[in-house]
Amino acid sequence: MKQQRFDIDLDKHYNATVVIACEECGRETRMHLKSLLPDHALRCRCGADISMGAPEIQKAERQADAIRQSYRIH
Ligand SMILES: [Zn+2]
């Protein structure tokens, strides 16, 4: 299964945004983590498939939790 590259951003309300990097054109697509559905078809503007599977979404949620905890320490 293809691994999607992504980064996590938190806004000031600690809502997580997933920034998915397209493998074809490099364009970044931002999606709220809560609105991401496993294996839901997502397309970059160039037409490439940038959907994320359930394991990747779980990984994204763990990363968002880790970022939230690091914010609370400071
Ligand atoms: Zn693309």
N, CA, C, O and the ligand as a Tripos MOL2 file, in Angstrom:
@<TRIPOS>MOLECULE
protein
  297   295    75     0     0
PROTEIN
NO_CHARGES

@<TRIPOS>ATOM
      1 N           0.8360   -1.1960    0.0000 N.3       1 MET1
      2 CA          0.0000    0.0000    0.0000 C.3       1 MET1
      3 C           0.8720    1.2480    0.0000 C.2       1 MET1
      4 O           1.8800    1.3240    0.7030 O.2       1 MET1
      5 N           0.4690    2.2080   -0.7920 N.am      2 LYS2
      6 CA          1.2200    3.4480   -0.9360 C.3       2 LYS2
      7 C           1.1860    4.2470    0.3650 C.2       2 LYS2
      8 O           0.1340    4.3660    0.9920 O.2       2 LYS2
      9 N           2.3090    4.7840    0.7630 N.am      3 GLN3
     10 CA          2.3590    5.6490    1.9380 C.3       3 GLN3
     11 C           2.2510    7.1030    1.4830 C.2       3 GLN3
     12 O           3.0220    7.5750    0.6470 O.2       3 GLN3
     13 N           1.2750    7.7920    2.0560 N.am      4 GLN4
     14 CA          1.0940    9.1960    1.7020 C.3       4 GLN4
     15 C           1.9660   10.0580    2.6070 C.2       4 GLN4
     16 O           1.9770    9.8680    3.8230 O.2       4 GLN4
     17 N           2.6800   10.9850    2.0330 N.am      5 ARG5
     18 CA          3.4730   11.9070    2.8540 C.3       5 ARG5
     19 C           2.5770   13.0300    3.3450 C.2       5 ARG5
     20 O           1.7620   13.5620    2.5910 O.2       5 ARG5
     21 N           2.7340   13.3850    4.6110 N.am      6 PHE6
     22 CA          1.8990   14.4770    5.1390 C.3       6 PHE6
     23 C           2.5820   15.1340    6.3280 C.2       6 PHE6
     24 O           3.4800   14.5600    6.9440 O.2       6 PHE6
     25 N           2.1470   16.3370    6.6350 N.am      7 ASP7
     26 CA          2.5530   17.0570    7.8370 C.3       7 ASP7
     27 C           1.2970   17.4180    8.6120 C.2       7 ASP7
     28 O           0.1940   17.4350    8.0670 O.2       7 ASP7
     29 N           1.4870   17.7070    9.8960 N.am      8 ILE8
     30 CA          0.3760   18.1140   10.7410 C.3       8 ILE8
     31 C           0.5890   19.5650   11.1610 C.2       8 ILE8
     32 O           1.6860   19.9510   11.5660 O.2       8 ILE8
     33 N          -0.4570   20.3510   11.0610 N.am      9 ASP9
     34 CA         -0.4670   21.7270   11.5700 C.3       9 ASP9
     35 C          -1.5730   21.8340   12.5970 C.2       9 ASP9
     36 O          -2.6450   21.2570   12.4150 O.2       9 ASP9
     37 N          -1.3290   22.5640   13.6770 N.am     10 LEU10
     38 CA         -2.4040   22.8410   14.6250 C.3      10 LEU10
     39 C          -2.6980   24.3350   14.5770 C.2      10 LEU10
     40 O          -1.7790   25.1540   14.5550 O.2      10 LEU10
     41 N          -3.9780   24.6870   14.5620 N.am     11 ASP11
     42 CA         -4.3090   26.1050   14.6550 C.3      11 ASP11
     43 C          -4.3880   26.4980   16.1270 C.2      11 ASP11
     44 O          -4.1220   25.6770   17.0040 O.2      11 ASP11
     45 N          -4.7530   27.7530   16.4010 N.am     12 LYS12
     46 CA         -4.6850   28.2020   17.7900 C.3      12 LYS12
     47 C          -5.7580   27.5710   18.6580 C.2      12 LYS12
     48 O          -5.7040   27.6850   19.8820 O.2      12 LYS12
     49 N          -6.7230   26.9140   18.0540 N.am     13 HIS13
     50 CA         -7.7230   26.1720   18.8270 C.3      13 HIS13
     51 C          -7.3520   24.6920   18.9310 C.2      13 HIS13
     52 O          -8.1590   23.8690   19.3640 O.2      13 HIS13
     53 N          -6.1290   24.3660   18.5290 N.am     14 TYR14
     54 CA         -5.6290   22.9860   18.5620 C.3      14 TYR14
     55 C          -6.3840   22.0630   17.6160 C.2      14 TYR14
     56 O          -6.3670   20.8450   17.7960 O.2      14 TYR14
     57 N          -7.0340   22.6180   16.6300 N.am     15 ASN15
     58 CA         -7.6110   21.7670   15.5980 C.3      15 ASN15
     59 C          -6.4950   21.3510   14.6350 C.2      15 ASN15
     60 O          -5.7110   22.1800   14.1750 O.2      15 ASN15
     61 N          -6.4430   20.0720   14.3480 N.am     16 ALA16
     62 CA         -5.3680   19.5610   13.5050 C.3      16 ALA16
     63 C          -5.7320   19.6590   12.0340 C.2      16 ALA16
     64 O          -6.8370   19.3020   11.6250 O.2      16 ALA16
     65 N          -4.7910   20.1450   11.2560 N.am     17 THR17
     66 CA         -4.9150   20.1660    9.8080 C.3      17 THR17
     67 C          -3.8270   19.2680    9.2340 C.2      17 THR17
     68 O          -2.6610   19.3590    9.6200 O.2      17 THR17
     69 N          -4.2190   18.4120    8.3200 N.am     18 VAL18
     70 CA         -3.2510   17.5470    7.6600 C.3      18 VAL18
     71 C          -2.8520   18.2120    6.3470 C.2      18 VAL18
     72 O          -3.7030   18.5820    5.5380 O.2      18 VAL18
     73 N          -1.5590   18.3560    6.1520 N.am     19 VAL19
     74 CA         -1.0460   18.9230    4.9040 C.3      19 VAL19
     75 C          -0.4820   17.7650    4.1020 C.2      19 VAL19
     76 O           0.5610   17.2080    4.4450 O.2      19 VAL19
     77 N          -1.1860   17.4050    3.0230 N.am     20 ILE20
     78 CA         -0.7950   16.2470    2.2200 C.3      20 ILE20
     79 C          -0.0020   16.7360    1.0100 C.2      20 ILE20
     80 O          -0.4620   17.5790    0.2400 O.2      20 ILE20
     81 N           1.1970   16.1830    0.8660 N.am     21 ALA21
     82 CA          2.0370   16.5630   -0.2640 C.3      21 ALA21
     83 C           1.7830   15.6110   -1.4270 C.2      21 ALA21
     84 O           1.8910   14.3930   -1.2810 O.2      21 ALA21
     85 N           1.4490   16.1710   -2.5670 N.am     22 CYS22
     86 CA          1.1970   15.3630   -3.7660 C.3      22 CYS22
     87 C           2.5180   14.8120   -4.2960 C.2      22 CYS22
     88 O           3.5010   15.5420   -4.4170 O.2      22 CYS22
     89 N           2.5310   13.5180   -4.6090 N.am     23 GLU23
     90 CA          3.7600   12.9060   -5.1240 C.3      23 GLU23
     91 C           4.0050   13.2860   -6.5800 C.2      23 GLU23
     92 O           5.1350   13.2180   -7.0640 O.2      23 GLU23
     93 N           2.9500   13.6840   -7.2720 N.am     24 GLU24
     94 CA          3.0830   13.9780   -8.6990 C.3      24 GLU24
     95 C           3.5900   15.3890   -8.9390 C.2      24 GLU24
     96 O           4.5370   15.5890   -9.7000 O.2      24 GLU24
     97 N           2.9650   16.3740   -8.2930 N.am     25 CYS25
     98 CA          3.2890   17.7630   -8.6160 C.3      25 CYS25
     99 C           3.8660   18.5220   -7.4230 C.2      25 CYS25
    100 O           4.3300   19.6520   -7.5770 O.2      25 CYS25
    101 N           3.8420   17.9070   -6.2190 N.am     26 GLY26
    102 CA          4.4190   18.5700   -5.0580 C.3      26 GLY26
    103 C           3.4990   19.5710   -4.3880 C.2      26 GLY26
    104 O           3.8640   20.1540   -3.3680 O.2      26 GLY26
    105 N           2.3040   19.7830   -4.9430 N.am     27 ARG27
    106 CA          1.3680   20.7340   -4.3560 C.3      27 ARG27
    107 C           0.8660   20.2090   -3.0100 C.2      27 ARG27
    108 O           0.6490   19.0090   -2.8460 O.2      27 ARG27
    109 N           0.6870   21.1040   -2.0630 N.am     28 GLU28
    110 CA          0.2020   20.7060   -0.7460 C.3      28 GLU28
    111 C          -1.2880   20.9780   -0.6290 C.2      28 GLU28
    112 O          -1.7580   22.0760   -0.9290 O.2      28 GLU28
    113 N          -2.0240   19.9650   -0.1900 N.am     29 THR29
    114 CA         -3.4610   20.0880    0.0180 C.3      29 THR29
    115 C          -3.7290   20.0160    1.5100 C.2      29 THR29
    116 O          -3.2570   19.0990    2.1820 O.2      29 THR29
    117 N          -4.4760   20.9680    2.0310 N.am     30 ARG30
    118 CA         -4.7650   21.0120    3.4710 C.3      30 ARG30
    119 C          -6.1730   20.5000    3.7270 C.2      30 ARG30
    120 O          -7.1300   20.9110    3.0700 O.2      30 ARG30
    121 N          -6.2820   19.5920    4.6940 N.am     31 MET31
    122 CA         -7.5750   19.0310    5.0690 C.3      31 MET31
    123 C          -7.6500   19.0070    6.5830 C.2      31 MET31
    124 O          -6.6570   18.7060    7.2460 O.2      31 MET31
    125 N          -8.8240   19.3210    7.1450 N.am     32 HIS32
    126 CA         -8.9740   19.1330    8.5750 C.3      32 HIS32
    127 C          -8.9150   17.6420    8.8860 C.2      32 HIS32
    128 O          -9.5310   16.8240    8.2030 O.2      32 HIS32
    129 N          -8.1600   17.3040    9.9340 N.am     33 LEU33
    130 CA         -8.0120   15.8920   10.2970 C.3      33 LEU33
    131 C          -9.3730   15.2580   10.5600 C.2      33 LEU33
    132 O          -9.6130   14.1130   10.1790 O.2      33 LEU33
    133 N         -10.2690   16.0110   11.2170 N.am     34 LYS34
    134 CA        -11.5900   15.4620   11.5420 C.3      34 LYS34
    135 C         -12.4160   15.1550   10.2980 C.2      34 LYS34
    136 O         -13.2960   14.2950   10.3370 O.2      34 LYS34
    137 N         -12.1460   15.8400    9.2100 N.am     35 SER35
    138 CA        -12.9590   15.6190    8.0120 C.3      35 SER35
    139 C         -12.3420   14.5760    7.0870 C.2      35 SER35
    140 O         -12.9100   14.2580    6.0420 O.2      35 SER35
    141 N         -11.1840   14.0430    7.4650 N.am     36 LEU36
    142 CA        -10.5560   13.0050    6.6430 C.3      36 LEU36
    143 C         -11.2130   11.6560    6.9070 C.2      36 LEU36
    144 O         -11.3860   11.2560    8.0590 O.2      36 LEU36
    145 N         -11.5690   10.9730    5.8590 N.am     37 LEU37
    146 CA        -12.1480    9.6340    6.0020 C.3      37 LEU37
    147 C         -11.1870    8.6250    5.3940 C.2      37 LEU37
    148 O         -10.6040    8.8760    4.3390 O.2      37 LEU37
    149 N         -11.0170    7.4740    6.0600 N.am     38 PRO38
    150 CA        -10.0940    6.4610    5.5190 C.3      38 PRO38
    151 C         -10.4980    6.0280    4.1180 C.2      38 PRO38
    152 O         -11.6570    5.7100    3.8520 O.2      38 PRO38
    153 N          -9.5260    6.0240    3.2440 N.am     39 ASP39
    154 CA         -9.7050    5.5400    1.8670 C.3      39 ASP39
    155 C         -10.7700    6.2900    1.0890 C.2      39 ASP39
    156 O         -11.2450    5.8210    0.0540 O.2      39 ASP39
    157 N         -11.1420    7.4600    1.5950 N.am     40 HIS40
    158 CA        -12.0400    8.3320    0.8540 C.3      40 HIS40
    159 C         -11.2410    8.9500   -0.2880 C.2      40 HIS40
    160 O         -10.1320    9.4430   -0.0810 O.2      40 HIS40
    161 N         -11.8050    8.9230   -1.4880 N.am     41 ALA41
    162 CA        -11.0630    9.3970   -2.6520 C.3      41 ALA41
    163 C         -10.8150   10.8960   -2.5580 C.2      41 ALA41
    164 O         -11.7520   11.6940   -2.5290 O.2      41 ALA41
    165 N          -9.5470   11.2610   -2.5130 N.am     42 LEU42
    166 CA         -9.1440   12.6640   -2.4910 C.3      42 LEU42
    167 C          -8.2460   12.8900   -3.6980 C.2      42 LEU42
    168 O          -7.3900   12.0660   -4.0180 O.2      42 LEU42
    169 N          -8.4550   14.0100   -4.3550 N.am     43 ARG43
    170 CA         -7.6510   14.2860   -5.5410 C.3      43 ARG43
    171 C          -6.9350   15.6160   -5.3940 C.2      43 ARG43
    172 O          -7.5030   16.6140   -4.9520 O.2      43 ARG43
    173 N          -5.6720   15.5940   -5.7800 N.am     44 CYS44
    174 CA         -4.9280   16.8320   -5.9330 C.3      44 CYS44
    175 C          -5.4900   17.5730   -7.1390 C.2      44 CYS44
    176 O          -6.2030   16.9890   -7.9540 O.2      44 CYS44
    177 N          -5.1700   18.8520   -7.2500 N.am     45 ARG45
    178 CA         -5.6500   19.6150   -8.4030 C.3      45 ARG45
    179 C          -5.0780   19.0910   -9.7100 C.2      45 ARG45
    180 O          -5.6480   19.3260  -10.7750 O.2      45 ARG45
    181 N          -3.9340   18.3700   -9.6380 N.am     46 CYS46
    182 CA         -3.3560   17.8070  -10.8610 C.3      46 CYS46
    183 C          -4.0220   16.4860  -11.2240 C.2      46 CYS46
    184 O          -3.7380   15.9210  -12.2800 O.2      46 CYS46
    185 N          -4.9120   15.9810  -10.3510 N.am     47 GLY47
    186 CA         -5.6120   14.7390  -10.6560 C.3      47 GLY47
    187 C          -5.0430   13.5150   -9.9650 C.2      47 GLY47
    188 O          -5.6280   12.4350  -10.0450 O.2      47 GLY47
    189 N          -3.9010   13.6650   -9.2820 N.am     48 ALA48
    190 CA         -3.2910   12.5230   -8.5920 C.3      48 ALA48
    191 C          -4.1130   12.1500   -7.3640 C.2      48 ALA48
    192 O          -4.7760   12.9900   -6.7550 O.2      48 ALA48
    193 N          -4.0510   10.8680   -7.0200 N.am     49 ASP49
    194 CA         -4.7580   10.3640   -5.8380 C.3      49 ASP49
    195 C          -3.9370   10.7060   -4.5940 C.2      49 ASP49
    196 O          -2.7770   10.3080   -4.4940 O.2      49 ASP49
    197 N          -4.5270   11.4380   -3.6470 N.am     50 ILE50
    198 CA         -3.8200   11.7840   -2.4120 C.3      50 ILE50
    199 C          -4.6140   11.3100   -1.2010 C.2      50 ILE50
    200 O          -4.4840   11.8720   -0.1140 O.2      50 ILE50
    201 N          -5.4420   10.2690   -1.3840 N.am     51 SER51
    202 CA         -6.2270    9.7980   -0.2380 C.3      51 SER51
    203 C          -5.3320    9.0980    0.7780 C.2      51 SER51
    204 O          -4.2490    8.6170    0.4450 O.2      51 SER51
    205 N          -5.8010    9.0490    2.0130 N.am     52 MET52
    206 CA         -5.0590    8.4280    3.1020 C.3      52 MET52
    207 C          -5.8470    7.2550    3.6560 C.2      52 MET52
    208 O          -7.0650    7.3330    3.8130 O.2      52 MET52
    209 N          -5.1460    6.1660    3.9530 N.am     53 GLY53
    210 CA         -5.7850    4.9960    4.5410 C.3      53 GLY53
    211 C          -5.9290    5.1540    6.0410 C.2      53 GLY53
    212 O          -5.3920    6.0880    6.6370 O.2      53 GLY53
    213 N          -6.6740    4.2150    6.6530 N.am     54 ALA54
    214 CA         -6.9130    4.2750    8.0980 C.3      54 ALA54
    215 C          -5.6110    4.2940    8.9120 C.2      54 ALA54
    216 O          -5.5200    5.0840    9.8520 O.2      54 ALA54
    217 N          -4.5900    3.4630    8.6000 N.am     55 PRO55
    218 CA         -3.3530    3.5150    9.4020 C.3      55 PRO55
    219 C          -2.6750    4.8770    9.3420 C.2      55 PRO55
    220 O          -2.1050    5.3380   10.3310 O.2      55 PRO55
    221 N          -2.7400    5.5230    8.1740 N.am     56 GLU56
    222 CA         -2.1080    6.8380    8.0480 C.3      56 GLU56
    223 C          -2.8740    7.8940    8.8270 C.2      56 GLU56
    224 O          -2.2760    8.7940    9.4170 O.2      56 GLU56
    225 N          -4.1990    7.7840    8.8290 N.am     57 ILE57
    226 CA         -4.9990    8.7420    9.5890 C.3      57 ILE57
    227 C          -4.7460    8.5560   11.0830 C.2      57 ILE57
    228 O          -4.6780    9.5350   11.8260 O.2      57 ILE57
    229 N          -4.6050    7.2940   11.5310 N.am     58 GLN58
    230 CA         -4.2750    7.0540   12.9440 C.3      58 GLN58
    231 C          -2.9110    7.6400   13.2870 C.2      58 GLN58
    232 O          -2.7180    8.2180   14.3560 O.2      58 GLN58
    233 N          -1.9710    7.4800   12.3650 N.am     59 LYS59
    234 CA         -0.6360    8.0470   12.5880 C.3      59 LYS59
    235 C          -0.7320    9.5740   12.6910 C.2      59 LYS59
    236 O          -0.0800   10.1880   13.5350 O.2      59 LYS59
    237 N          -1.5420   10.1700   11.8320 N.am     60 ALA60
    238 CA         -1.7300   11.6210   11.8610 C.3      60 ALA60
    239 C          -2.3390   12.0530   13.1890 C.2      60 ALA60
    240 O          -1.9480   13.0790   13.7480 O.2      60 ALA60
    241 N          -3.3020   11.2690   13.7020 N.am     61 GLU61
    242 CA         -3.9280   11.6150   14.9820 C.3      61 GLU61
    243 C          -2.9130   11.5280   16.1220 C.2      61 GLU61
    244 O          -2.9180   12.3610   17.0280 O.2      61 GLU61
    245 N          -2.0400   10.5110   16.0730 N.am     62 ARG62
    246 CA         -1.0150   10.4000   17.1190 C.3      62 ARG62
    247 C          -0.0520   11.5780   17.0540 C.2      62 ARG62
    248 O           0.3560   12.1140   18.0850 O.2      62 ARG62
    249 N           0.3090   11.9750   15.8420 N.am     63 GLN63
    250 CA          1.2100   13.1310   15.7030 C.3      63 GLN63
    251 C           0.5550   14.3960   16.2330 C.2      63 GLN63
    252 O           1.2010   15.2060   16.8990 O.2      63 GLN63
    253 N          -0.7350   14.5640   15.9360 N.am     64 ALA64
    254 CA         -1.4510   15.7540   16.4150 C.3      64 ALA64
    255 C          -1.5000   15.7520   17.9320 C.2      64 ALA64
    256 O          -1.3300   16.8020   18.5520 O.2      64 ALA64
    257 N          -1.7330   14.5810   18.5520 N.am     65 ASP65
    258 CA         -1.7380   14.4840   20.0180 C.3      65 ASP65
    259 C          -0.3810   14.8690   20.5900 C.2      65 ASP65
    260 O          -0.3010   15.5940   21.5810 O.2      65 ASP65
    261 N           0.6850   14.3810   19.9630 N.am     66 ALA66
    262 CA          2.0320   14.6850   20.4490 C.3      66 ALA66
    263 C           2.2930   16.1860   20.3810 C.2      66 ALA66
    264 O           2.9060   16.7510   21.2870 O.2      66 ALA66
    265 N           1.8320   16.8340   19.3100 N.am     67 ILE67
    266 CA          2.0390   18.2810   19.1700 C.3      67 ILE67
    267 C           1.2350   19.0250   20.2400 C.2      67 ILE67
    268 O           1.7340   19.9690   20.8530 O.2      67 ILE67
    269 N          -0.0130   18.5960   20.4610 N.am     68 ARG68
    270 CA         -0.8420   19.2210   21.4940 C.3      68 ARG68
    271 C          -0.1660   19.1480   22.8560 C.2      68 ARG68
    272 O          -0.1480   20.1240   23.6050 O.2      68 ARG68
    273 N           0.3960   17.9650   23.1730 N.am     69 GLN69
    274 CA          1.0420   17.8140   24.4780 C.3      69 GLN69
    275 C           2.2660   18.6950   24.5820 C.2      69 GLN69
    276 O           2.5330   19.2510   25.6470 O.2      69 GLN69
    277 N           3.0050   18.8370   23.5180 N.am     70 SER70
    278 CA          4.1970   19.6770   23.5800 C.3      70 SER70
    279 C           3.8010   21.1490   23.7420 C.2      70 SER70
    280 O           4.5440   21.9210   24.3490 O.2      70 SER70
    281 N           2.6440   21.5450   23.2080 N.am     71 TYR71
    282 CA          2.1680   22.9230   23.3750 C.3      71 TYR71
    283 C           1.8190   23.1890   24.8370 C.2      71 TYR71
    284 O           2.0880   24.2700   25.3600 O.2      71 TYR71
    285 N           1.2240   22.2030   25.4870 N.am     72 ARG72
    286 CA          0.7690   22.4300   26.8650 C.3      72 ARG72
    287 C           1.9250   22.5650   27.8370 C.2      72 ARG72
    288 O           1.7910   23.2080   28.8780 O.2      72 ARG72
    289 N           3.0670   21.9600   27.5050 N.am     73 ILE73
    290 CA          4.2270   22.0340   28.3970 C.3      73 ILE73
    291 C           4.7720   23.4630   28.4270 C.2      73 ILE73
    292 O           5.2450   23.9270   29.4650 O.2      73 ILE73
    293 N           4.7070   24.1530   27.2970 N.am     74 HIS74
    294 CA          5.3270   25.4770   27.2240 C.3      74 HIS74
    295 C           4.4030   26.5720   27.7500 C.2      74 HIS74
    296 O           4.7770   27.7450   27.7560 O.2      74 HIS74
    297 ZN         -0.6310   16.9970   -7.6770 Zn       75 ZN75
@<TRIPOS>BOND
     1     1     2 1
     2     2     3 1
     3     3     4 2
     4     3     5 am
     5     5     6 1
     6     6     7 1
     7     7     8 2
     8     7     9 am
     9     9    10 1
    10    10    11 1
    11    11    12 2
    12    11    13 am
    13    13    14 1
    14    14    15 1
    15    15    16 2
    16    15    17 am
    17    17    18 1
    18    18    19 1
    19    19    20 2
    20    19    21 am
    21    21    22 1
    22    22    23 1
    23    23    24 2
    24    23    25 am
    25    25    26 1
    26    26    27 1
    27    27    28 2
    28    27    29 am
    29    29    30 1
    30    30    31 1
    31    31    32 2
    32    31    33 am
    33    33    34 1
    34    34    35 1
    35    35    36 2
    36    35    37 am
    37    37    38 1
    38    38    39 1
    39    39    40 2
    40    39    41 am
    41    41    42 1
    42    42    43 1
    43    43    44 2
    44    43    45 am
    45    45    46 1
    46    46    47 1
    47    47    48 2
    48    47    49 am
    49    49    50 1
    50    50    51 1
    51    51    52 2
    52    51    53 am
    53    53    54 1
    54    54    55 1
    55    55    56 2
    56    55    57 am
    57    57    58 1
    58    58    59 1
    59    59    60 2
    60    59    61 am
    61    61    62 1
    62    62    63 1
    63    63    64 2
    64    63    65 am
    65    65    66 1
    66    66    67 1
    67    67    68 2
    68    67    69 am
    69    69    70 1
    70    70    71 1
    71    71    72 2
    72    71    73 am
    73    73    74 1
    74    74    75 1
    75    75    76 2
    76    75    77 am
    77    77    78 1
    78    78    79 1
    79    79    80 2
    80    79    81 am
    81    81    82 1
    82    82    83 1
    83    83    84 2
    84    83    85 am
    85    85    86 1
    86    86    87 1
    87    87    88 2
    88    87    89 am
    89    89    90 1
    90    90    91 1
    91    91    92 2
    92    91    93 am
    93    93    94 1
    94    94    95 1
    95    95    96 2
    96    95    97 am
    97    97    98 1
    98    98    99 1
    99    99   100 2
   100    99   101 am
   101   101   102 1
   102   102   103 1
   103   103   104 2
   104   103   105 am
   105   105   106 1
   106   106   107 1
   107   107   108 2
   108   107   109 am
   109   109   110 1
   110   110   111 1
   111   111   112 2
   112   111   113 am
   113   113   114 1
   114   114   115 1
   115   115   116 2
   116   115   117 am
   117   117   118 1
   118   118   119 1
   119   119   120 2
   120   119   121 am
   121   121   122 1
   122   122   123 1
   123   123   124 2
   124   123   125 am
   125   125   126 1
   126   126   127 1
   127   127   128 2
   128   127   129 am
   129   129   130 1
   130   130   131 1
   131   131   132 2
   132   131   133 am
   133   133   134 1
   134   134   135 1
   135   135   136 2
   136   135   137 am
   137   137   138 1
   138   138   139 1
   139   139   140 2
   140   139   141 am
   141   141   142 1
   142   142   143 1
   143   143   144 2
   144   143   145 am
   145   145   146 1
   146   146   147 1
   147   147   148 2
   148   147   149 am
   149   149   150 1
   150   150   151 1
   151   151   152 2
   152   151   153 am
   153   153   154 1
   154   154   155 1
   155   155   156 2
   156   155   157 am
   157   157   158 1
   158   158   159 1
   159   159   160 2
   160   159   161 am
   161   161   162 1
   162   162   163 1
   163   163   164 2
   164   163   165 am
   165   165   166 1
   166   166   167 1
   167   167   168 2
   168   167   169 am
   169   169   170 1
   170   170   171 1
   171   171   172 2
   172   171   173 am
   173   173   174 1
   174   174   175 1
   175   175   176 2
   176   175   177 am
   177   177   178 1
   178   178   179 1
   179   179   180 2
   180   179   181 am
   181   181   182 1
   182   182   183 1
   183   183   184 2
   184   183   185 am
   185   185   186 1
   186   186   187 1
   187   187   188 2
   188   187   189 am
   189   189   190 1
   190   190   191 1
   191   191   192 2
   192   191   193 am
   193   193   194 1
   194   194   195 1
   195   195   196 2
   196   195   197 am
   197   197   198 1
   198   198   199 1
   199   199   200 2
   200   199   201 am
   201   201   202 1
   202   202   203 1
   203   203   204 2
   204   203   205 am
   205   205   206 1
   206   206   207 1
   207   207   208 2
   208   207   209 am
   209   209   210 1
   210   210   211 1
   211   211   212 2
   212   211   213 am
   213   213   214 1
   214   214   215 1
   215   215   216 2
   216   215   217 am
   217   217   218 1
   218   218   219 1
   219   219   220 2
   220   219   221 am
   221   221   222 1
   222   222   223 1
   223   223   224 2
   224   223   225 am
   225   225   226 1
   226   226   227 1
   227   227   228 2
   228   227   229 am
   229   229   230 1
   230   230   231 1
   231   231   232 2
   232   231   233 am
   233   233   234 1
   234   234   235 1
   235   235   236 2
   236   235   237 am
   237   237   238 1
   238   238   239 1
   239   239   240 2
   240   239   241 am
   241   241   242 1
   242   242   243 1
   243   243   244 2
   244   243   245 am
   245   245   246 1
   246   246   247 1
   247   247   248 2
   248   247   249 am
   249   249   250 1
   250   250   251 1
   251   251   252 2
   252   251   253 am
   253   253   254 1
   254   254   255 1
   255   255   256 2
   256   255   257 am
   257   257   258 1
   258   258   259 1
   259   259   260 2
   260   259   261 am
   261   261   262 1
   262   262   263 1
   263   263   264 2
   264   263   265 am
   265   265   266 1
   266   266   267 1
   267   267   268 2
   268   267   269 am
   269   269   270 1
   270   270   271 1
   271   271   272 2
   272   271   273 am
   273   273   274 1
   274   274   275 1
   275   275   276 2
   276   275   277 am
   277   277   278 1
   278   278   279 1
   279   279   280 2
   280   279   281 am
   281   281   282 1
   282   282   283 1
   283   283   284 2
   284   283   285 am
   285   285   286 1
   286   286   287 1
   287   287   288 2
   288   287   289 am
   289   289   290 1
   290   290   291 1
   291   291   292 2
   292   291   293 am
   293   293   294 1
   294   294   295 1
   295   295   296 2
@<TRIPOS>SUBSTRUCTURE
     1 MET1         2 RESIDUE 1 A MET
     2 LYS2         6 RESIDUE 1 A LYS
     3 GLN3        10 RESIDUE 1 A GLN
     4 GLN4        14 RESIDUE 1 A GLN
     5 ARG5        18 RESIDUE 1 A ARG
     6 PHE6        22 RESIDUE 1 A PHE
     7 ASP7        26 RESIDUE 1 A ASP
     8 ILE8        30 RESIDUE 1 A ILE
     9 ASP9        34 RESIDUE 1 A ASP
    10 LEU10       38 RESIDUE 1 A LEU
    11 ASP11       42 RESIDUE 1 A ASP
    12 LYS12       46 RESIDUE 1 A LYS
    13 HIS13       50 RESIDUE 1 A HIS
    14 TYR14       54 RESIDUE 1 A TYR
    15 ASN15       58 RESIDUE 1 A ASN
    16 ALA16       62 RESIDUE 1 A ALA
    17 THR17       66 RESIDUE 1 A THR
    18 VAL18       70 RESIDUE 1 A VAL
    19 VAL19       74 RESIDUE 1 A VAL
    20 ILE20       78 RESIDUE 1 A ILE
    21 ALA21       82 RESIDUE 1 A ALA
    22 CYS22       86 RESIDUE 1 A CYS
    23 GLU23       90 RESIDUE 1 A GLU
    24 GLU24       94 RESIDUE 1 A GLU
    25 CYS25       98 RESIDUE 1 A CYS
    26 GLY26      102 RESIDUE 1 A GLY
    27 ARG27      106 RESIDUE 1 A ARG
    28 GLU28      110 RESIDUE 1 A GLU
    29 THR29      114 RESIDUE 1 A THR
    30 ARG30      118 RESIDUE 1 A ARG
    31 MET31      122 RESIDUE 1 A MET
    32 HIS32      126 RESIDUE 1 A HIS
    33 LEU33      130 RESIDUE 1 A LEU
    34 LYS34      134 RESIDUE 1 A LYS
    35 SER35      138 RESIDUE 1 A SER
    36 LEU36      142 RESIDUE 1 A LEU
    37 LEU37      146 RESIDUE 1 A LEU
    38 PRO38      150 RESIDUE 1 A PRO
    39 ASP39      154 RESIDUE 1 A ASP
    40 HIS40      158 RESIDUE 1 A HIS
    41 ALA41      162 RESIDUE 1 A ALA
    42 LEU42      166 RESIDUE 1 A LEU
    43 ARG43      170 RESIDUE 1 A ARG
    44 CYS44      174 RESIDUE 1 A CYS
    45 ARG45      178 RESIDUE 1 A ARG
    46 CYS46      182 RESIDUE 1 A CYS
    47 GLY47      186 RESIDUE 1 A GLY
    48 ALA48      190 RESIDUE 1 A ALA
    49 ASP49      194 RESIDUE 1 A ASP
    50 ILE50      198 RESIDUE 1 A ILE
    51 SER51      202 RESIDUE 1 A SER
    52 MET52      206 RESIDUE 1 A MET
    53 GLY53      210 RESIDUE 1 A GLY
    54 ALA54      214 RESIDUE 1 A ALA
    55 PRO55      218 RESIDUE 1 A PRO
    56 GLU56      222 RESIDUE 1 A GLU
    57 ILE57      226 RESIDUE 1 A ILE
    58 GLN58      230 RESIDUE 1 A GLN
    59 LYS59      234 RESIDUE 1 A LYS
    60 ALA60      238 RESIDUE 1 A ALA
    61 GLU61      242 RESIDUE 1 A GLU
    62 ARG62      246 RESIDUE 1 A ARG
    63 GLN63      250 RESIDUE 1 A GLN
    64 ALA64      254 RESIDUE 1 A ALA
    65 ASP65      258 RESIDUE 1 A ASP
    66 ALA66      262 RESIDUE 1 A ALA
    67 ILE67      266 RESIDUE 1 A ILE
    68 ARG68      270 RESIDUE 1 A ARG
    69 GLN69      274 RESIDUE 1 A GLN
    70 SER70      278 RESIDUE 1 A SER
    71 TYR71      282 RESIDUE 1 A TYR
    72 ARG72      286 RESIDUE 1 A ARG
    73 ILE73      290 RESIDUE 1 A ILE
    74 HIS74      294 RESIDUE 1 A HIS
    75 ZN75       297 GROUP 0 **** ****
